[in-house]
Amino acid sequence: EFTMGVDGSKVKGRYTFIYVFEEGQWKISQHHSSVMPEGIPTSQPISEPQVKNLFFLWNDALATEDPIAVANRYSKNAVL
């Protein structure tokens, strides 16, 4: 179960752990977690022209070679 950072809602999650045996103990080497596909809330689809426009905005920001311009393409409330 995941607690979403945006609104505190709970969704089903899946987890992967990779263990290694080091110095006589099992330790976590890698960990990954993600929302189960059926637990992802859906939203309204966007049109192909809207998707293309988003790519143009992203590419235009990259073309400036200005990291602030690129960072400004992210949501102010992004949860990473």
N, C-alpha and C positions, 0 to 999 in steps of 0.2 A: 504494500500500500504506500502510495506517495502522498505527501501533503504538498499541494501546489503553492508556490511562493506568491503567486499573484493574489489569490483570494482565500487561501487556506482550505480549499475543497480537497477531498480525498479521492484518489483514483487507484485502480489496480496497477501494480508495477511488476517488472521482472528484473532479475538480478543475475549477474554473472560474476563469479569469483575465480581467480586463478591462484592456486596455492603453490608454494615451493617449500621444500624441506631444507632449512638452513640452520646450521649449528644445533642440530638435534631437536628443532621445533618446526611445526608447520606455521607458515606465515603467509599473509595475503600479499601476492605480488602485483595483481591487477584487480580492479573492480570496475564494473559498469552497471548502471541502472537506467531503465527507461520505462516509459508508460506503455502499458499493454495497448495494442492498436485499438481494441474495442473500448478502451478507457479514454481515448482522446476526444475531447469535445469537438464537435464539428461547427463550422461557421459557414456563412454564405460563400459560394464559390465566386471567384473573380474571373473576368473575361480575359481572353488572350491579349487584347490590346492593353488591358490594365497590367498584365504580367510583363509585357514588352516595355511598357513605360517604367515599371520598377527597375528592370535591367538597365534602361537608359540612365535613370537617376543614379544607380549604383556605379555604372561605368563612368559617367560624368564626374562623380566624386573621386573615383580612382585616378582619373586623368589629371586632376589638379595636383596630384602627388602631395596633398596636404592631409596629414593624418587626422586633423580635426574635422575637415570636411567629410572624410570617410566615416569617422566616428559619429558624426551628426546624422548619418543615414540610419543609425540604429534608433530604436524607440527609447525615449527618455526613461521609460519604466521597464526596460528589458530585464528579464530574469534569465541569467545564464547558468 
